[in-house]
Amino acid sequence: MSLSLSMSLSLNVSLSQCLARDGRSPQSQTIEALRETFVAGTTRPYEWRMAQLKQLKAMLHENLTMLGDAVRADLGKSTGEFVVSEIFPVITDIAHTMDHLRGWMKGQPIQAPLLVATSRCRVVPEPRGVVLILGAWNYPVYLLIGPLVAALAAGNVAVLKPSEVATQSCAALVTLLQRYMDPRAVRVLNGGPSLASALIAKPSLDLIFFTGSTRVGRLVAQAAAANLTPTILELGGKCPVIVDETANLRTAARRLAWAKTMNSGQTCISPDHLFVHASVHDAFLAELRATLAEGETTVLDATLPDAAPRAHTRLVHQHHHEGLARVLAEQLETNPASQIAIGGRHDAALRAFELTVVTGVGADPAANPLMREEIFGPILPIIPYTDLDAVTASIRACPPPLALYVFSTQRGPVEKLRQATTSGTFMVNDALVNMTAPALPFGGIGASGQGRYHGYAGFEALSNMRSVFVASAGQEWLNRFRPPAPSWAYSNESRGPPPYQRLRTSATPGLPWGSDGLVQLGEAWIGSLEDRIAWGIPFS
């Protein structure tokens, strides 16, 4: 999910708007107010958390039209796509969280070791404190509210910054969140990259949750590291797809066409490129062409002229359109074998880009511009293959993706592929729909992100999983097994050499310490327990 565009936009922010009369910035005042709420314990009770989750759910239900119109104004999403991709996943996550929150808050008992058997050990989830959530423009509602669900469930206070690129969505979210949420614990700040940079640099934050590109994610991590602020980074990358010779080609074509056209490919887990077995390459292409001809995966916006490129959603900005058009032209120019098999139409004024399938693409980034960076748009390169091991090696040579998809009916090769690769998500015979499973952790690895959320994973990630050890005040007789504190307990002169050194003096061949040494070792285990503890000799 790219915020590169967002972070590169120039904003004119006057100094008078950034500094309050007392010299503190509005951001600092906001964080301090949230800190006071957190220290007061307002957000810790189960009842408060549930009330906030109910308010969040009510906000989405009661303002569906308002939010849908705002997102449509920014990205051109249809109502159906908006509900499926932005509202449904959040509503199901809220419902799942509310059903299990009481149990999650209880923590987990841990069995104490024999030496301290009368003690009680447990892991208790506690709120982290002030959480900063930086949303993204491509799913302006889902990618801001989703992390907020986990933050509230964990009992945190939160400062939110929606993406300023999706202007209408940002304005709607600011209005609604201020109306529905507890203002003592949830604050929304509207601004651009300058505001985001100022917030990230605050040492008083307890966690930063960022959704965006890998490039900007690195900058966020570097800025947070200066204050040792923990981060959860939901980034992106090039998500590969493998369609082997046993796959149901019609099913693969329909599901991949839907996934790639969702939000015009502006999705962090959108299929980036396809490895299709050479024996089914042409048949798969025919199924893909037939699927798109049915019109089930592309919708012609009623406001656009009939000759306009068909697309679910507009591209976010003309700059993004220009980048996609440029890399497509470079691919066709650099690799003469590449050609547009399906689609290809695009319109800069309308920010519309048809699903464009490019064949004859190679896996080598040096000779194929489409393979160098995450495409983040409706361009789909297809790479024919004959050797699955070579494909696996190609995937392993790249940074771990956020998702890896495989279409196959063979369990053995699929399992082998899973074990040989690394990704945030591994999905078989479908794409994108893992987002609808609220109990399934979501997140990347390496360059595709760090940290997981959704369901319990989000609750855990935004909690301080505190270790609690409660020792018994009685049973003092157990302390006879502890090494004594006086210095004589560790003195070579008063205690002599450790037992294991004395035992090494025997020299019976074939035995490491000699036969006499083994007898002495047994005696030491039985009769010199305190001696063994004092010298740190293990019990097993």
C-alpha positions as CSV (number, residue, x, y, z in Angstrom):
1,M,0.0,0.0,0.0
2,S,1.9,3.0,-1.2
3,L,2.2,6.3,0.7
4,S,5.1,7.4,-1.5
5,L,2.9,9.8,-3.3
6,S,1.5,11.1,-0.1
7,M,4.9,11.7,1.5
8,S,6.2,13.5,-1.7
9,L,3.4,16.0,-1.8
10,S,4.4,19.5,-0.8
11,L,2.4,21.3,1.9
12,N,2.5,24.9,2.9
13,V,2.2,24.8,6.7
14,S,2.6,28.1,8.5
15,L,4.6,28.2,11.7
16,S,1.6,29.8,13.5
17,Q,-0.4,26.7,12.8
18,C,2.2,24.4,14.1
19,L,3.0,26.1,17.4
20,A,0.6,26.8,20.3
21,R,0.8,30.0,22.3
22,D,2.7,28.3,25.1
23,G,5.4,27.0,22.7
24,R,4.0,23.5,22.5
25,S,2.8,22.2,19.2
26,P,-0.8,21.1,18.8
27,Q,0.5,17.5,18.3
28,S,2.3,17.6,21.7
29,Q,-0.8,19.0,23.4
30,T,-2.9,16.2,21.9
31,I,-0.5,13.5,22.9
32,E,-0.2,14.9,26.5
33,A,-4.0,15.0,26.8
34,L,-4.2,11.4,25.7
35,R,-1.5,10.4,28.1
36,E,-3.5,11.9,31.0
37,T,-6.5,9.9,30.0
38,F,-4.4,6.7,29.8
39,V,-2.7,7.3,33.2
40,A,-6.1,7.9,34.8
41,G,-7.0,4.4,33.8
42,T,-10.0,5.4,31.7
43,T,-9.4,3.0,28.9
44,R,-8.6,-0.1,31.0
45,P,-12.0,-1.5,31.9
46,Y,-13.7,-4.1,29.8
47,E,-16.9,-2.0,29.7
48,W,-15.2,1.1,28.2
49,R,-13.5,-1.0,25.5
50,M,-16.7,-2.6,24.5
51,A,-18.6,0.7,24.5
52,Q,-16.0,2.2,22.1
53,L,-16.1,-0.9,19.8
54,K,-19.9,-0.6,19.7
55,Q,-19.6,3.1,18.8
56,L,-17.2,2.3,16.0
57,K,-19.6,-0.3,14.6
58,A,-22.5,2.1,14.9
59,M,-20.5,4.8,13.1
60,L,-19.9,2.5,10.1
61,H,-23.5,1.3,9.9
62,E,-25.2,4.7,10.3
63,N,-22.9,6.5,7.9
64,L,-22.4,4.0,5.2
65,T,-23.7,6.4,2.5
66,M,-21.6,9.3,3.7
67,L,-18.4,7.2,3.7
68,G,-19.2,5.5,0.4
69,D,-19.8,8.9,-1.3
70,A,-16.5,10.2,0.1
71,V,-14.5,7.2,-1.1
72,R,-16.2,7.3,-4.5
73,A,-15.3,11.0,-4.9
74,D,-11.6,10.1,-4.1
75,L,-11.2,6.8,-5.9
76,G,-14.4,6.2,-7.9
77,K,-15.2,3.0,-6.0
78,S,-18.7,1.6,-6.6
79,T,-20.9,1.0,-3.6
80,G,-20.5,-2.7,-3.9
81,E,-16.8,-2.7,-4.0
82,F,-16.6,-0.2,-1.1
83,V,-18.8,-2.4,1.1
84,V,-16.9,-5.6,0.3
85,S,-13.4,-4.2,0.6
86,E,-13.7,-1.5,3.3
87,I,-16.7,-2.0,5.5
88,F,-17.3,-5.8,5.7
89,P,-13.7,-6.7,6.9
90,V,-13.9,-4.1,9.6
91,I,-17.4,-5.0,10.8
92,T,-16.5,-8.7,11.0
93,D,-13.3,-7.8,12.9
94,I,-15.2,-5.7,15.4
95,A,-17.8,-8.5,15.9
96,H,-15.1,-11.1,16.4
97,T,-13.2,-8.9,18.8
98,M,-16.3,-8.2,20.9
99,D,-17.1,-11.9,21.1
100,H,-13.7,-12.8,22.5
101,L,-12.4,-9.7,24.2
102,R,-13.3,-10.8,27.8
103,G,-11.3,-14.0,27.4
104,W,-8.4,-12.2,25.7
105,M,-8.1,-9.8,28.7
106,K,-7.8,-12.6,31.2
107,G,-4.3,-13.5,30.1
108,Q,-2.7,-16.9,30.1
109,P,-1.4,-18.9,33.1
110,I,2.1,-20.3,32.9
111,Q,3.2,-23.4,34.7
112,A,5.9,-22.7,37.3
113,P,9.1,-24.9,37.4
114,L,9.5,-27.4,40.2
115,L,12.0,-25.3,42.2
116,V,9.3,-22.6,42.6
117,A,6.3,-24.8,42.4
118,T,4.3,-22.9,44.9
119,S,4.5,-19.7,42.8
120,R,2.0,-18.5,40.3
121,C,3.1,-17.3,36.8
122,R,1.0,-15.8,34.1
123,V,1.1,-13.4,31.1
124,V,-1.2,-10.4,31.5
125,P,-2.1,-8.3,28.5
126,E,-1.9,-4.6,29.4
127,P,-2.4,-1.5,27.2
128,R,0.7,0.0,25.7
129,G,-0.4,3.6,26.0
130,V,-0.5,6.2,23.3
131,V,-0.7,4.7,19.8
132,L,-0.2,6.6,16.6
133,I,-2.1,5.2,13.6
134,L,-1.1,6.5,10.1
135,G,-3.7,5.5,7.5
136,A,-3.3,5.1,3.7
137,W,-5.2,6.5,0.8
138,N,-5.9,3.3,-1.2
139,Y,-8.4,2.0,1.5
140,P,-9.0,5.1,3.5
141,V,-11.6,3.7,5.8
142,Y,-10.4,0.1,6.3
143,L,-6.7,0.9,6.8
144,L,-7.5,3.6,9.5
145,I,-10.4,1.9,11.3
146,G,-8.9,-1.6,11.3
147,P,-5.9,-0.8,13.4
148,L,-8.1,1.3,15.6
149,V,-10.2,-1.8,16.5
150,A,-7.1,-3.5,17.8
151,A,-5.9,-0.4,19.7
152,L,-9.3,0.1,21.5
153,A,-9.6,-3.6,22.3
154,A,-6.2,-3.5,23.9
155,G,-7.2,-0.5,26.0
156,N,-5.0,2.1,24.4
157,V,-5.6,5.8,23.6
158,A,-5.0,6.7,19.9
159,V,-4.1,9.6,17.7
160,L,-5.2,9.0,14.1
161,K,-3.9,10.6,10.9
162,P,-5.9,9.8,7.8
163,S,-4.2,10.1,4.4
164,E,-4.6,13.6,3.1
165,V,-4.4,12.3,-0.5
166,A,-8.0,10.9,-0.2
167,T,-9.3,14.3,0.7
168,Q,-13.0,13.6,0.9
169,S,-12.6,10.4,2.8
170,C,-10.2,12.2,5.2
171,A,-12.7,14.9,5.9
172,A,-15.6,12.4,6.4
173,L,-13.5,10.3,8.9
174,V,-12.4,13.3,10.9
175,T,-16.0,14.4,11.3
176,L,-17.4,11.0,12.2
177,L,-14.6,10.0,14.6
178,Q,-14.9,13.2,16.5
179,R,-18.7,12.7,16.7
180,Y,-18.8,9.0,17.7
181,M,-15.6,8.2,19.7
182,D,-14.6,9.2,23.2
183,P,-12.7,12.5,22.7
184,R,-10.6,11.8,25.8
185,A,-9.1,8.7,24.2
186,V,-9.3,9.1,20.4
187,R,-8.1,12.2,18.5
188,V,-7.9,12.8,14.8
189,L,-5.4,15.1,13.2
190,N,-5.7,16.3,9.6
191,G,-2.6,17.1,7.7
192,G,0.1,16.0,5.3
193,P,3.7,14.6,5.4
194,S,4.9,17.5,7.7
195,L,2.3,16.5,10.3
196,A,3.2,12.8,10.0
197,S,6.9,13.5,10.4
198,A,6.3,15.7,13.4
199,L,4.1,13.0,15.0
200,I,6.5,10.1,14.4
201,A,9.3,12.1,16.0
202,K,7.5,12.5,19.3
203,P,9.3,10.5,22.0
204,S,6.1,10.2,24.1
205,L,4.5,7.7,21.7
206,D,4.3,4.1,22.8
207,L,3.7,2.5,19.4
208,I,3.4,3.6,15.8
209,F,1.2,1.7,13.3
210,F,2.0,2.6,9.8
211,T,0.5,1.4,6.5
212,G,2.3,2.4,3.3
213,S,5.1,1.6,0.9
214,T,8.3,-0.2,1.9
215,R,10.4,2.9,1.1
216,V,8.4,5.2,3.4
217,G,8.2,2.3,6.0
218,R,11.9,2.4,6.3
219,L,11.8,6.1,7.0
220,V,9.2,5.6,9.6
221,A,11.2,2.9,11.2
222,Q,14.4,5.0,11.2
223,A,12.6,8.0,12.8
224,A,10.9,5.7,15.4
225,A,14.3,4.1,16.2
226,A,15.7,7.4,17.5
227,N,13.2,7.2,20.4
228,L,13.1,3.3,20.5
229,T,9.4,3.5,19.7
230,P,8.0,0.1,18.7
231,T,6.4,0.0,15.2
232,I,4.0,-2.1,13.3
233,L,4.6,-1.7,9.6
234,E,2.1,-3.0,7.0
235,L,3.9,-2.5,3.8
236,G,3.7,-4.2,0.4
237,G,5.9,-5.8,-2.3
238,K,5.6,-7.9,-5.4
239,C,3.1,-10.7,-4.7
240,P,3.7,-13.6,-7.1
241,V,1.1,-16.0,-8.3
242,I,1.8,-19.6,-9.6
243,V,-0.7,-21.3,-11.9
244,D,0.5,-24.9,-12.4
245,E,-0.6,-27.4,-15.0
246,T,-3.2,-29.0,-12.8
247,A,-5.1,-25.8,-11.8
248,N,-8.7,-25.2,-12.6
249,L,-8.1,-22.6,-15.2
250,R,-11.5,-21.0,-15.3
251,T,-11.6,-20.7,-11.5
252,A,-8.0,-19.2,-11.5
253,A,-8.9,-16.8,-14.3
254,R,-12.1,-15.5,-12.6
255,R,-10.6,-15.1,-9.2
256,L,-7.3,-13.5,-10.4
257,A,-9.2,-11.1,-12.7
258,W,-11.4,-10.0,-9.8
259,A,-8.4,-9.7,-7.4
260,K,-6.3,-7.6,-9.9
261,T,-9.2,-5.3,-10.8
262,M,-10.2,-4.7,-7.1
263,N,-9.4,-1.0,-6.5
264,S,-7.6,-1.0,-9.9
265,G,-4.8,-3.0,-8.5
266,Q,-4.0,-0.4,-5.8
267,T,-3.9,-3.1,-3.1
268,C,-0.9,-4.2,-1.1
269,I,-1.8,-7.9,-1.6
270,S,-2.9,-7.6,-5.2
271,P,-1.4,-10.2,-7.5
272,D,1.6,-8.5,-9.0
273,H,2.8,-11.1,-11.6
274,L,1.9,-14.6,-12.7
275,F,4.0,-17.6,-13.3
276,V,1.9,-19.9,-15.6
277,H,3.0,-23.3,-16.6
278,A,3.9,-23.3,-20.3
279,S,1.5,-26.2,-21.1
280,V,-1.5,-24.2,-20.0
281,H,-0.3,-20.7,-20.8
282,D,-2.5,-20.2,-23.9
283,A,-5.6,-21.9,-22.3
284,F,-5.3,-19.8,-19.2
285,L,-5.0,-16.6,-21.3
286,A,-8.1,-17.6,-23.2
287,E,-10.1,-18.2,-20.0
288,L,-8.9,-14.8,-18.7
289,R,-10.0,-13.1,-21.9
290,A,-13.4,-14.8,-21.7
291,T,-13.8,-13.8,-18.1
292,L,-13.1,-10.1,-18.8
293,A,-15.4,-10.3,-21.9
294,E,-18.3,-11.3,-19.6
295,G,-17.9,-8.0,-17.8
296,E,-18.2,-9.6,-14.4
297,T,-14.9,-8.2,-13.1
298,T,-14.9,-4.8,-14.8
299,V,-17.6,-2.1,-14.4
300,L,-18.0,0.8,-16.8
301,D,-18.6,3.8,-14.6
302,A,-21.9,5.4,-15.6
303,T,-20.3,8.9,-15.5
304,L,-17.7,8.0,-18.0
305,P,-18.1,8.0,-21.8
306,D,-18.6,4.6,-23.5
307,A,-15.2,4.7,-25.1
308,A,-13.4,5.2,-21.7
309,P,-11.3,2.4,-20.4
310,R,-13.3,0.0,-18.2
311,A,-12.1,0.0,-14.6
312,H,-13.6,-0.6,-11.2
313,T,-11.8,2.3,-9.6
314,R,-9.9,5.3,-10.7
315,L,-6.2,5.7,-10.0
316,V,-5.5,8.0,-7.1
317,H,-3.6,10.6,-9.0
318,Q,-2.4,11.6,-12.4
319,H,1.2,11.1,-11.3
320,H,0.4,7.5,-10.5
321,H,-1.2,7.0,-13.9
322,E,1.9,8.5,-15.6
323,G,4.1,6.1,-13.7
324,L,2.1,3.0,-14.8
325,A,2.0,4.2,-18.4
326,R,5.7,4.8,-18.3
327,V,6.7,1.4,-16.9
328,L,4.4,-0.3,-19.4
329,A,6.0,1.5,-22.3
330,E,9.5,0.7,-21.0
331,Q,8.6,-3.0,-20.7
332,L,7.5,-3.1,-24.3
333,E,10.6,-1.2,-25.5
334,T,13.1,-3.1,-23.4
335,N,11.9,-6.6,-24.1
336,P,10.8,-7.1,-27.7
337,A,9.2,-10.4,-26.8
338,S,6.7,-8.6,-24.5
339,Q,3.3,-7.7,-25.9
340,I,-0.1,-6.6,-24.6
341,A,-2.4,-9.6,-24.8
342,I,-5.5,-8.1,-23.1
343,G,-6.5,-4.5,-22.5
344,G,-4.0,-1.7,-22.7
345,R,-6.3,1.3,-22.9
346,H,-5.8,4.1,-20.3
347,D,-6.8,7.8,-20.0
348,A,-4.8,10.3,-18.0
349,A,-7.6,12.8,-17.7
350,L,-10.0,10.3,-16.3
351,R,-7.2,8.5,-14.2
352,A,-8.6,5.3,-15.7
353,F,-6.5,2.3,-16.6
354,E,-7.9,-0.9,-18.1
355,L,-6.7,-4.3,-16.8
356,T,-3.7,-4.9,-19.0
357,V,-2.2,-8.3,-19.4
358,V,1.3,-8.5,-20.7
359,T,2.8,-11.7,-22.1
360,G,6.4,-12.6,-23.0
361,V,7.7,-11.1,-19.7
362,G,10.8,-12.6,-18.1
363,A,11.6,-12.9,-14.4
364,D,14.9,-11.0,-14.7
365,P,14.3,-7.4,-13.4
366,A,17.3,-6.1,-15.4
367,A,15.6,-6.9,-18.7
368,N,12.0,-6.4,-17.6
369,P,11.0,-3.1,-16.0
370,L,7.7,-4.5,-14.8
371,M,9.6,-6.9,-12.5
372,R,11.6,-4.2,-10.7
373,E,9.1,-2.7,-8.3
374,E,5.6,-3.3,-7.0
375,I,3.3,-2.4,-9.9
376,F,0.4,-1.2,-7.7
377,G,-2.0,-0.9,-10.6
378,P,-4.0,-3.0,-13.1
379,I,-1.0,-4.3,-15.1
380,L,-0.5,-8.0,-15.0
381,P,2.7,-9.6,-16.4
382,I,2.5,-13.3,-17.3
383,I,5.7,-15.4,-17.2
384,P,5.6,-18.9,-18.6
385,Y,7.6,-21.6,-16.8
386,T,8.4,-25.3,-17.0
387,D,10.4,-25.9,-13.9
388,L,8.8,-25.2,-10.6
389,D,12.1,-25.3,-8.8
390,A,13.3,-22.4,-11.0
391,V,10.2,-20.4,-10.1
392,T,10.8,-21.1,-6.4
393,A,14.4,-20.0,-6.7
394,S,13.2,-16.8,-8.4
395,I,10.8,-16.0,-5.6
396,R,13.4,-16.7,-3.0
397,A,15.8,-14.3,-4.7
398,C,13.4,-11.5,-4.1
399,P,12.4,-9.8,-0.8
400,P,9.6,-11.8,1.0
401,P,6.2,-10.8,-0.4
402,L,3.2,-9.8,1.6
403,A,1.3,-12.7,0.0
404,L,2.1,-15.6,-2.3
405,Y,-0.7,-17.3,-4.3
406,V,-0.7,-20.7,-5.9
407,F,-3.4,-22.3,-8.0
408,S,-3.1,-26.1,-8.1
409,T,-4.9,-29.4,-7.3
410,Q,-1.7,-31.1,-6.1
411,R,-1.1,-31.2,-2.4
412,G,2.5,-32.3,-2.5
413,P,4.0,-29.6,-4.8
414,V,2.0,-26.9,-3.0
415,E,3.3,-28.0,0.4
416,K,6.8,-28.2,-1.0
417,L,6.4,-24.7,-2.3
418,R,5.1,-23.4,1.0
419,Q,8.1,-24.9,2.9
420,A,10.6,-23.5,0.4
421,T,9.4,-19.9,0.4
422,T,8.6,-17.2,2.8
423,S,5.7,-14.7,2.8
424,G,3.3,-13.0,5.1
425,T,0.4,-15.0,3.7
426,F,0.3,-18.2,1.6
427,M,-3.0,-18.7,-0.2
428,V,-4.1,-21.7,-2.3
429,N,-6.7,-21.4,-5.1
430,D,-7.8,-17.8,-4.3
431,A,-6.6,-14.3,-3.7
432,L,-7.4,-11.3,-1.4
433,V,-10.2,-13.1,0.4
434,N,-7.9,-13.8,3.4
435,M,-8.8,-10.3,4.5
436,T,-12.3,-11.5,5.3
437,A,-11.1,-13.9,8.0
438,P,-11.0,-11.9,11.2
439,A,-9.1,-14.5,13.3
440,L,-6.4,-14.9,10.7
441,P,-3.3,-12.7,11.4
442,F,-2.3,-10.3,8.7
443,G,1.1,-8.8,8.1
444,G,4.3,-9.1,6.2
445,I,7.9,-10.2,6.8
446,G,11.1,-8.4,6.1
447,A,10.6,-5.7,3.4
448,S,6.8,-6.4,3.3
449,G,6.3,-5.4,6.9
450,Q,6.7,-6.4,10.5
451,G,4.0,-7.2,13.0
452,R,0.5,-8.7,12.7
453,Y,-3.0,-7.6,13.3
454,H,-6.6,-8.7,13.0
455,G,-8.4,-10.6,15.8
456,Y,-6.2,-11.8,18.6
457,A,-3.0,-11.0,16.7
458,G,-4.0,-7.3,16.7
459,F,-5.0,-7.4,20.3
460,E,-1.6,-9.0,21.2
461,A,0.4,-6.7,19.0
462,L,-1.1,-3.6,20.6
463,S,-0.8,-4.9,24.1
464,N,2.2,-5.2,26.5
465,M,2.2,-8.9,27.2
466,R,3.4,-8.5,30.7
467,S,5.0,-11.4,32.7
468,V,3.7,-11.7,36.2
469,F,5.4,-13.9,38.9
470,V,3.8,-14.1,42.3
471,A,5.9,-16.1,44.9
472,S,4.4,-17.7,48.0
473,A,5.2,-16.0,51.2
474,G,5.4,-19.3,53.0
475,Q,7.1,-22.6,52.1
476,E,10.4,-21.1,53.3
477,W,11.9,-24.6,53.5
478,L,12.3,-24.4,49.7
479,N,15.0,-21.8,50.1
480,R,17.4,-24.4,51.4
481,F,18.1,-25.3,47.8
482,R,19.1,-21.7,46.9
483,P,22.8,-20.9,46.8
484,P,23.9,-19.0,49.9
485,A,24.6,-15.3,49.6
486,P,27.9,-15.0,51.6
487,S,31.1,-14.9,49.5
488,W,32.4,-18.1,51.0
489,A,29.8,-20.0,49.0
490,Y,31.7,-19.2,45.8
491,S,35.2,-19.3,47.1
492,N,37.7,-21.8,45.6
493,E,39.8,-21.7,48.8
494,S,37.0,-22.6,51.2
495,R,35.0,-24.9,49.1
496,G,37.7,-26.5,47.0
497,P,37.5,-27.0,43.2
498,P,34.0,-27.7,41.7
499,P,33.0,-31.3,41.8
500,Y,33.3,-31.7,38.0
501,Q,36.9,-30.6,38.2
502,R,37.7,-33.2,41.0
503,L,36.0,-35.9,39.0
504,R,38.2,-35.3,36.0
505,T,41.3,-36.6,37.9
506,S,40.3,-40.2,37.2
507,A,41.8,-41.7,34.1
508,T,40.0,-45.0,33.4
509,P,40.2,-45.5,29.6
510,G,37.0,-45.3,27.7
511,L,35.2,-43.2,30.3
512,P,35.3,-39.4,30.2
513,W,35.8,-39.0,33.9
514,G,36.8,-42.6,34.8
515,S,34.8,-45.2,36.7
516,D,35.7,-43.8,40.1
517,G,34.6,-40.4,38.9
518,L,31.2,-41.6,37.8
519,V,30.7,-43.1,41.3
520,Q,31.7,-39.8,42.9
521,L,29.4,-38.0,40.5
522,G,26.5,-40.0,41.7
523,E,27.4,-39.3,45.3
524,A,27.6,-35.6,44.5
525,W,24.1,-35.6,43.0
526,I,22.7,-37.2,46.1
527,G,24.7,-35.7,48.9
528,S,26.0,-32.4,47.6
529,L,22.9,-30.7,46.2
530,E,23.8,-27.3,47.8
531,D,27.3,-27.6,46.5
532,R,26.1,-28.2,43.0
533,I,23.8,-25.2,43.1
534,A,26.5,-23.0,44.5
535,W,28.9,-23.9,41.6
536,G,26.1,-23.7,39.0
537,I,26.3,-27.3,37.9
538,P,23.1,-28.2,36.0
539,F,20.7,-30.8,37.3
540,S,20.1,-32.5,34.0
